[in-house]
Amino acid sequence: MAIYKLFPTKDATLYTAFRHMNTGLDSIIETTTDYFSSRAGVEGGIASSTPQSSRILIQFDLSEINNVITNIAGGASSTSFLRLYSANARGLSSDTTLVVNAVGQNWNMGTGEYLTDPAITDGCGWNARLRKNNGSWETDPSALGFDPTKGITGSYKDNEGTVQGGGTWYTASQSPFMNISQSFDYYSSLDLNVNVTEIVNKWRSNDFTNYGFIVRQSGSQEFLPALTSVENQPRTELKFFSRDTNTIYSPQLEIKWDDSIWSTGSSTTVELTTNEALITLPNNKNEYYPEEVAKFRINAIERYPARTYLTASSYTSNFYLPSASSLYAIKDSKTNDYIIDFDTTFTKISADEESSFFKVYMNGLEPERYYTILIQTNIDGETKIFDQDLNFKVIEG
């Protein structure tokens, strides 16, 4: 029932069409396959009819990752997911696939933006890792410092040698899970959400250095050998919000673990047996700082209690939510987007002698926004979601 969200320390997009251009402060990161006939007058532009592509670099702080897994999760078995939120997509085929690998060399984010004039070149580009003409991406896998036992590949190099670079990364030869992919079409979610646990574990065990992730279109799609469409017509675009977005959709590394418990001790409280119930959060403070970990207590009472002779109101009797099937979710109150979705492993509701409860780490929620909590139960084969205006706000610390 624990989900901790980390935000990137840096990200950028590398473009073959603009080999020296840096985009470290751009609000969009993207993987594209385009077809341009000319880029005359653009810094590092390609003046030829040739397929073009772009790739995403993104990095998270390893000390923050270690702190979450070691200290906050207490060493519990955890799963890590890389999430990028879609800004736009077009030109998708039935098998458009993005591949995620661990980057093999250090890079500098820079302060550039897409197609600024003049182009800013103080950070990574397609040709260079650090800045224009400084720190090239290695295109020879056998070069000094590249350990073939660790499966690093050299990057893209065309036959003429004019468009080389674009990052280096650890390949599937290191492990099948080092080559992570997700397929897209217009009927599926356009957000990238992939399990990167093995990469994170290898960073933590110092098997190789954390230089972040590289996201690219699959090798069979990225540089098409023959393009017959009209020139200058974009082929495939998958655009995502970057760390510099002014929206709530910044990239995230989600670290999840199961810390649910069911330890009611000597409590005489029983489980709820009807979906006709009222759910409240009696200790909801309504406003929380990003640094807080909120433990939400749940009061669940029957909406239509059975008639019986009592010396107190039936509406004061609290019930536990069913232990095997109760989950929580959180959505943005304005957009209705799920920030934390129902998950049978990671959003299970716990119980102790006092009541049912769950914890929320507020760090992963954008401040100055309102959020709505939803509760899901399953009783007698009927699944019900309680959406009863259980709201709170995260405020600036």
NORPEVEN-V830252 format. One record per residue. N is the residue number from 1. RES is the residue in three letters. PHI is phi in whole degrees, -180 to 180 (NA if undefined). NEAR is the number of other C-alpha atoms within 10 Angstrom. D_LAST is the distance of its C-alpha to the last C-alpha in Angstrom with 1 decimal. Layout:
n = {N | N}
res = {RES | RES}
phi = {PHI | PHI}
near = {NEAR | NEAR}
d_last = {D_LAST | D_LAST}
This chain:
n = {1 | 2 | 3 | 4 | 5 | 6 | 7 | 8 | 9 | 10 | 11 | 12 | 13 | 14 | 15 | 16 | 17 | 18 | 19 | 20 | 21 | 22 | 23 | 24 | 25 | 26 | 27 | 28 | 29 | 30 | 31 | 32 | 33 | 34 | 35 | 36 | 37 | 38 | 39 | 40 | 41 | 42 | 43 | 44 | 45 | 46 | 47 | 48 | 49 | 50 | 51 | 52 | 53 | 54 | 55 | 56 | 57 | 58 | 59 | 60 | 61 | 62 | 63 | 64 | 65 | 66 | 67 | 68 | 69 | 70 | 71 | 72 | 73 | 74 | 75 | 76 | 77 | 78 | 79 | 80 | 81 | 82 | 83 | 84 | 85 | 86 | 87 | 88 | 89 | 90 | 91 | 92 | 93 | 94 | 95 | 96 | 97 | 98 | 99 | 100 | 101 | 102 | 103 | 104 | 105 | 106 | 107 | 108 | 109 | 110 | 111 | 112 | 113 | 114 | 115 | 116 | 117 | 118 | 119 | 120 | 121 | 122 | 123 | 124 | 125 | 126 | 127 | 128 | 129 | 130 | 131 | 132 | 133 | 134 | 135 | 136 | 137 | 138 | 139 | 140 | 141 | 142 | 143 | 144 | 145 | 146 | 147 | 148 | 149 | 150 | 151 | 152 | 153 | 154 | 155 | 156 | 157 | 158 | 159 | 160 | 161 | 162 | 163 | 164 | 165 | 166 | 167 | 168 | 169 | 170 | 171 | 172 | 173 | 174 | 175 | 176 | 177 | 178 | 179 | 180 | 181 | 182 | 183 | 184 | 185 | 186 | 187 | 188 | 189 | 190 | 191 | 192 | 193 | 194 | 195 | 196 | 197 | 198 | 199 | 200 | 201 | 202 | 203 | 204 | 205 | 206 | 207 | 208 | 209 | 210 | 211 | 212 | 213 | 214 | 215 | 216 | 217 | 218 | 219 | 220 | 221 | 222 | 223 | 224 | 225 | 226 | 227 | 228 | 229 | 230 | 231 | 232 | 233 | 234 | 235 | 236 | 237 | 238 | 239 | 240 | 241 | 242 | 243 | 244 | 245 | 246 | 247 | 248 | 249 | 250 | 251 | 252 | 253 | 254 | 255 | 256 | 257 | 258 | 259 | 260 | 261 | 262 | 263 | 264 | 265 | 266 | 267 | 268 | 269 | 270 | 271 | 272 | 273 | 274 | 275 | 276 | 277 | 278 | 279 | 280 | 281 | 282 | 283 | 284 | 285 | 286 | 287 | 288 | 289 | 290 | 291 | 292 | 293 | 294 | 295 | 296 | 297 | 298 | 299 | 300 | 301 | 302 | 303 | 304 | 305 | 306 | 307 | 308 | 309 | 310 | 311 | 312 | 313 | 314 | 315 | 316 | 317 | 318 | 319 | 320 | 321 | 322 | 323 | 324 | 325 | 326 | 327 | 328 | 329 | 330 | 331 | 332 | 333 | 334 | 335 | 336 | 337 | 338 | 339 | 340 | 341 | 342 | 343 | 344 | 345 | 346 | 347 | 348 | 349 | 350 | 351 | 352 | 353 | 354 | 355 | 356 | 357 | 358 | 359 | 360 | 361 | 362 | 363 | 364 | 365 | 366 | 367 | 368 | 369 | 370 | 371 | 372 | 373 | 374 | 375 | 376 | 377 | 378 | 379 | 380 | 381 | 382 | 383 | 384 | 385 | 386 | 387 | 388 | 389 | 390 | 391 | 392 | 393 | 394 | 395 | 396 | 397}
res = {MET | ALA | ILE | TYR | LYS | LEU | PHE | PRO | THR | LYS | ASP | ALA | THR | LEU | TYR | THR | ALA | PHE | ARG | HIS | MET | ASN | THR | GLY | LEU | ASP | SER | ILE | ILE | GLU | THR | THR | THR | ASP | TYR | PHE | SER | SER | ARG | ALA | GLY | VAL | GLU | GLY | GLY | ILE | ALA | SER | SER | THR | PRO | GLN | SER | SER | ARG | ILE | LEU | ILE | GLN | PHE | ASP | LEU | SER | GLU | ILE | ASN | ASN | VAL | ILE | THR | ASN | ILE | ALA | GLY | GLY | ALA | SER | SER | THR | SER | PHE | LEU | ARG | LEU | TYR | SER | ALA | ASN | ALA | ARG | GLY | LEU | SER | SER | ASP | THR | THR | LEU | VAL | VAL | ASN | ALA | VAL | GLY | GLN | ASN | TRP | ASN | MET | GLY | THR | GLY | GLU | TYR | LEU | THR | ASP | PRO | ALA | ILE | THR | ASP | GLY | CYS | GLY | TRP | ASN | ALA | ARG | LEU | ARG | LYS | ASN | ASN | GLY | SER | TRP | GLU | THR | ASP | PRO | SER | ALA | LEU | GLY | PHE | ASP | PRO | THR | LYS | GLY | ILE | THR | GLY | SER | TYR | LYS | ASP | ASN | GLU | GLY | THR | VAL | GLN | GLY | GLY | GLY | THR | TRP | TYR | THR | ALA | SER | GLN | SER | PRO | PHE | MET | ASN | ILE | SER | GLN | SER | PHE | ASP | TYR | TYR | SER | SER | LEU | ASP | LEU | ASN | VAL | ASN | VAL | THR | GLU | ILE | VAL | ASN | LYS | TRP | ARG | SER | ASN | ASP | PHE | THR | ASN | TYR | GLY | PHE | ILE | VAL | ARG | GLN | SER | GLY | SER | GLN | GLU | PHE | LEU | PRO | ALA | LEU | THR | SER | VAL | GLU | ASN | GLN | PRO | ARG | THR | GLU | LEU | LYS | PHE | PHE | SER | ARG | ASP | THR | ASN | THR | ILE | TYR | SER | PRO | GLN | LEU | GLU | ILE | LYS | TRP | ASP | ASP | SER | ILE | TRP | SER | THR | GLY | SER | SER | THR | THR | VAL | GLU | LEU | THR | THR | ASN | GLU | ALA | LEU | ILE | THR | LEU | PRO | ASN | ASN | LYS | ASN | GLU | TYR | TYR | PRO | GLU | GLU | VAL | ALA | LYS | PHE | ARG | ILE | ASN | ALA | ILE | GLU | ARG | TYR | PRO | ALA | ARG | THR | TYR | LEU | THR | ALA | SER | SER | TYR | THR | SER | ASN | PHE | TYR | LEU | PRO | SER | ALA | SER | SER | LEU | TYR | ALA | ILE | LYS | ASP | SER | LYS | THR | ASN | ASP | TYR | ILE | ILE | ASP | PHE | ASP | THR | THR | PHE | THR | LYS | ILE | SER | ALA | ASP | GLU | GLU | SER | SER | PHE | PHE | LYS | VAL | TYR | MET | ASN | GLY | LEU | GLU | PRO | GLU | ARG | TYR | TYR | THR | ILE | LEU | ILE | GLN | THR | ASN | ILE | ASP | GLY | GLU | THR | LYS | ILE | PHE | ASP | GLN | ASP | LEU | ASN | PHE | LYS | VAL | ILE | GLU | GLY}
phi = {NA | -117 | -134 | -117 | -106 | -113 | -108 | -69 | -86 | -162 | -157 | -168 | -116 | -106 | -121 | -66 | -70 | -133 | -66 | -102 | -66 | -104 | -131 | -60 | -109 | -72 | -82 | -125 | -118 | -152 | -118 | -133 | -129 | -120 | -135 | -113 | -93 | -161 | -132 | -60 | 87 | -99 | -53 | 73 | -70 | -97 | -103 | -160 | -85 | -154 | -62 | -124 | -148 | -142 | -136 | -106 | -114 | -152 | -134 | -120 | -74 | -69 | -64 | -68 | -60 | -63 | -63 | -65 | -72 | -82 | -96 | -73 | -82 | 65 | 80 | -65 | -61 | -126 | -127 | -116 | -127 | -92 | -124 | -121 | -98 | -68 | -100 | -170 | -150 | -157 | 74 | -72 | -100 | -73 | -135 | -62 | -132 | -104 | -118 | -120 | -132 | -84 | -69 | -100 | -141 | -71 | -149 | -109 | -66 | 78 | -127 | -86 | -136 | -61 | 59 | -68 | -129 | -76 | -66 | -89 | -127 | -87 | -144 | -64 | -141 | -61 | -87 | -129 | -85 | -106 | -168 | -52 | 62 | -143 | 79 | -71 | -70 | -75 | -103 | -110 | -60 | -93 | -65 | -56 | 93 | -98 | -87 | -63 | -72 | -99 | 71 | -78 | -108 | -73 | -93 | -63 | -146 | -80 | -64 | -87 | 76 | -89 | -125 | -124 | 122 | 85 | 100 | -132 | -156 | -80 | -102 | -68 | -67 | -73 | -172 | -57 | -87 | -86 | -120 | -100 | -140 | -145 | -98 | -132 | -150 | -72 | -106 | -115 | -62 | -95 | -80 | -85 | -147 | -128 | -80 | -116 | -58 | -67 | -61 | -60 | -64 | -71 | -63 | -69 | -91 | 62 | -64 | -157 | -80 | -76 | -111 | 93 | -110 | -117 | -118 | -150 | -74 | -61 | -58 | -76 | -114 | -69 | -125 | -67 | -68 | -141 | -114 | -106 | -77 | -63 | -60 | 72 | -91 | -58 | -86 | -137 | -129 | -126 | -104 | -130 | -73 | -97 | -65 | -98 | -69 | -99 | -105 | -91 | -107 | -64 | -57 | -143 | -108 | -95 | -107 | -121 | -152 | -98 | -115 | -69 | -134 | -140 | -137 | -89 | 56 | -94 | -61 | -96 | -65 | -111 | -79 | -65 | -117 | -139 | -82 | -83 | -144 | -115 | -115 | -134 | -119 | -65 | -104 | -65 | -82 | 77 | -131 | -139 | -85 | -59 | -81 | -82 | -115 | -92 | -107 | -85 | -82 | -115 | -102 | -124 | -127 | -70 | -70 | -128 | -66 | -65 | -71 | -161 | -85 | -135 | -96 | -143 | -66 | -64 | -77 | -95 | -87 | -89 | -125 | -77 | -74 | -53 | -68 | -93 | -144 | -107 | -133 | -124 | -146 | -132 | -127 | -70 | -66 | -87 | -93 | 67 | -75 | -76 | -82 | -130 | -90 | -59 | -145 | -69 | -103 | -108 | -125 | -71 | -89 | -98 | -153 | -131 | -64 | -87 | -175 | -73 | -162 | -154 | -111 | -129 | -87 | -74 | -61 | -89 | -107 | -65 | -70 | 62 | -136 | -99 | -130 | -118 | -97 | -118 | -119 | -118 | -134 | -134 | -129 | 54 | 79 | -105 | -94 | -132 | -109 | -92 | -123 | -120 | 56 | -92 | -115 | -154 | -128 | -99 | -112 | -61 | -79}
near = {22 | 20 | 23 | 22 | 21 | 20 | 17 | 17 | 12 | 20 | 29 | 33 | 29 | 29 | 29 | 26 | 26 | 24 | 25 | 27 | 34 | 33 | 29 | 30 | 21 | 20 | 20 | 24 | 32 | 26 | 23 | 24 | 25 | 23 | 25 | 19 | 14 | 16 | 15 | 11 | 10 | 19 | 19 | 21 | 17 | 21 | 14 | 13 | 13 | 19 | 20 | 22 | 27 | 23 | 23 | 25 | 27 | 24 | 21 | 20 | 15 | 16 | 9 | 12 | 22 | 17 | 13 | 19 | 21 | 13 | 11 | 12 | 20 | 11 | 13 | 14 | 12 | 18 | 19 | 23 | 18 | 20 | 20 | 22 | 19 | 20 | 17 | 14 | 19 | 14 | 15 | 15 | 13 | 10 | 12 | 18 | 19 | 21 | 17 | 28 | 23 | 29 | 25 | 26 | 20 | 16 | 25 | 19 | 24 | 22 | 16 | 21 | 20 | 20 | 15 | 13 | 9 | 10 | 18 | 21 | 24 | 21 | 23 | 36 | 35 | 29 | 28 | 27 | 26 | 21 | 22 | 21 | 14 | 13 | 16 | 21 | 25 | 25 | 17 | 15 | 16 | 13 | 11 | 8 | 7 | 17 | 12 | 14 | 8 | 17 | 18 | 23 | 23 | 22 | 17 | 20 | 15 | 10 | 7 | 7 | 9 | 12 | 19 | 22 | 25 | 32 | 29 | 24 | 24 | 25 | 21 | 16 | 15 | 14 | 13 | 10 | 17 | 22 | 18 | 19 | 19 | 18 | 17 | 19 | 16 | 12 | 7 | 8 | 12 | 20 | 18 | 21 | 17 | 17 | 20 | 24 | 17 | 16 | 24 | 21 | 17 | 15 | 19 | 17 | 9 | 10 | 11 | 16 | 16 | 21 | 20 | 26 | 22 | 24 | 23 | 25 | 26 | 17 | 12 | 10 | 16 | 23 | 19 | 16 | 9 | 8 | 13 | 6 | 10 | 10 | 16 | 12 | 11 | 16 | 22 | 21 | 19 | 24 | 21 | 26 | 22 | 30 | 26 | 18 | 16 | 10 | 11 | 16 | 19 | 21 | 26 | 22 | 23 | 22 | 24 | 23 | 21 | 18 | 20 | 18 | 16 | 13 | 12 | 17 | 10 | 8 | 11 | 9 | 14 | 13 | 14 | 19 | 15 | 17 | 20 | 14 | 16 | 15 | 22 | 16 | 17 | 10 | 12 | 16 | 12 | 13 | 13 | 20 | 17 | 18 | 13 | 13 | 13 | 16 | 14 | 18 | 19 | 25 | 21 | 22 | 23 | 20 | 14 | 12 | 14 | 8 | 7 | 7 | 8 | 7 | 6 | 8 | 9 | 17 | 13 | 11 | 14 | 20 | 21 | 25 | 31 | 20 | 18 | 14 | 14 | 24 | 26 | 24 | 18 | 21 | 18 | 20 | 17 | 10 | 9 | 11 | 12 | 15 | 17 | 18 | 15 | 19 | 13 | 15 | 14 | 22 | 25 | 25 | 28 | 26 | 21 | 15 | 14 | 15 | 19 | 25 | 21 | 21 | 20 | 19 | 16 | 21 | 18 | 19 | 23 | 20 | 17 | 13 | 15 | 18 | 25 | 20 | 20 | 20 | 20 | 20 | 22 | 19 | 16 | 8 | 7 | 9 | 12 | 14 | 15 | 18 | 14 | 13 | 13 | 17 | 20 | 17 | 22 | 21 | 16 | 12 | 9}
d_last = {24.7 | 21.9 | 20.4 | 17.9 | 17.0 | 16.9 | 16.8 | 19.5 | 19.6 | 22.5 | 25.0 | 28.1 | 31.3 | 34.8 | 37.6 | 41.3 | 42.1 | 40.1 | 40.6 | 38.8 | 36.0 | 32.4 | 29.7 | 26.6 | 24.4 | 26.1 | 24.2 | 26.9 | 28.4 | 31.8 | 34.9 | 38.0 | 41.7 | 43.3 | 46.8 | 47.1 | 50.3 | 49.1 | 46.2 | 48.1 | 46.2 | 42.9 | 41.7 | 43.0 | 44.2 | 46.9 | 50.1 | 51.8 | 52.1 | 50.1 | 47.4 | 43.9 | 40.8 | 37.1 | 34.9 | 31.2 | 29.6 | 26.2 | 24.7 | 21.9 | 21.1 | 23.6 | 21.7 | 18.8 | 21.6 | 23.4 | 20.5 | 20.0 | 23.7 | 24.8 | 22.1 | 20.0 | 23.1 | 25.3 | 27.8 | 28.6 | 30.3 | 27.8 | 28.3 | 26.5 | 26.5 | 25.9 | 24.8 | 25.4 | 25.2 | 28.2 | 28.3 | 32.1 | 35.2 | 38.8 | 42.1 | 41.5 | 44.5 | 45.2 | 44.2 | 41.4 | 39.7 | 36.7 | 36.9 | 34.0 | 34.9 | 33.4 | 33.7 | 36.3 | 35.5 | 32.6 | 31.4 | 29.5 | 27.1 | 28.0 | 26.9 | 29.4 | 29.5 | 32.3 | 35.5 | 34.3 | 37.3 | 38.0 | 36.3 | 33.8 | 35.0 | 32.6 | 31.5 | 33.0 | 35.6 | 38.3 | 40.5 | 38.2 | 35.4 | 34.0 | 35.3 | 38.6 | 41.6 | 39.5 | 39.0 | 40.9 | 40.2 | 43.0 | 45.5 | 47.9 | 46.9 | 49.4 | 48.0 | 47.3 | 44.2 | 44.3 | 45.1 | 47.0 | 46.4 | 42.7 | 43.5 | 42.0 | 43.5 | 44.1 | 42.8 | 44.6 | 47.7 | 50.2 | 53.9 | 54.0 | 51.0 | 49.4 | 46.3 | 45.2 | 41.8 | 38.9 | 37.3 | 38.6 | 37.7 | 38.8 | 41.3 | 42.4 | 45.1 | 42.4 | 41.7 | 42.0 | 38.3 | 37.6 | 38.7 | 36.4 | 37.1 | 36.3 | 38.7 | 38.0 | 40.0 | 39.4 | 39.5 | 36.8 | 33.0 | 32.4 | 29.2 | 29.7 | 28.9 | 30.8 | 31.0 | 30.4 | 30.6 | 33.6 | 32.2 | 29.1 | 31.4 | 33.6 | 30.8 | 29.8 | 33.4 | 34.0 | 36.7 | 35.5 | 32.6 | 29.4 | 29.9 | 28.2 | 29.9 | 32.4 | 32.9 | 36.3 | 39.0 | 41.7 | 44.5 | 47.0 | 45.1 | 43.3 | 46.4 | 49.0 | 52.5 | 53.9 | 52.2 | 54.5 | 52.2 | 52.1 | 50.7 | 47.3 | 46.3 | 43.1 | 44.0 | 40.8 | 37.2 | 34.2 | 31.1 | 27.5 | 24.1 | 22.8 | 19.5 | 19.7 | 20.1 | 18.4 | 18.8 | 17.1 | 19.9 | 18.9 | 21.1 | 20.1 | 21.7 | 21.6 | 22.6 | 24.2 | 26.0 | 27.7 | 26.5 | 28.0 | 30.2 | 32.9 | 33.9 | 34.9 | 37.1 | 39.4 | 37.6 | 40.2 | 37.8 | 39.2 | 38.0 | 37.8 | 41.0 | 40.5 | 38.2 | 38.7 | 35.7 | 32.6 | 29.3 | 26.4 | 23.2 | 23.7 | 20.5 | 18.1 | 15.3 | 14.8 | 11.0 | 8.8 | 5.4 | 6.4 | 7.6 | 9.8 | 13.5 | 14.9 | 18.6 | 20.1 | 23.5 | 26.2 | 28.9 | 31.8 | 34.9 | 38.0 | 38.4 | 42.2 | 43.0 | 46.6 | 48.7 | 49.5 | 50.3 | 47.3 | 46.5 | 42.8 | 41.2 | 40.9 | 37.5 | 36.1 | 37.0 | 34.2 | 35.1 | 33.7 | 33.1 | 35.7 | 35.0 | 36.4 | 34.9 | 31.6 | 28.6 | 25.2 | 23.7 | 20.6 | 21.1 | 19.2 | 20.4 | 21.4 | 23.1 | 24.2 | 23.6 | 23.3 | 20.1 | 21.6 | 25.3 | 27.7 | 28.9 | 31.7 | 30.5 | 26.7 | 25.7 | 28.3 | 27.6 | 28.3 | 30.0 | 30.5 | 32.7 | 30.4 | 29.6 | 28.6 | 24.9 | 22.6 | 19.3 | 16.6 | 14.2 | 11.1 | 10.5 | 13.3 | 12.3 | 11.4 | 8.4 | 10.1 | 13.1 | 15.2 | 16.9 | 20.2 | 21.5 | 25.2 | 27.5 | 30.8 | 33.8 | 37.5 | 40.1 | 43.9 | 43.3 | 41.2 | 37.6 | 35.4 | 31.8 | 30.2 | 28.0 | 27.6 | 24.5 | 22.2 | 19.0 | 15.2 | 12.2 | 8.9 | 6.3 | 3.8 | 0.0}
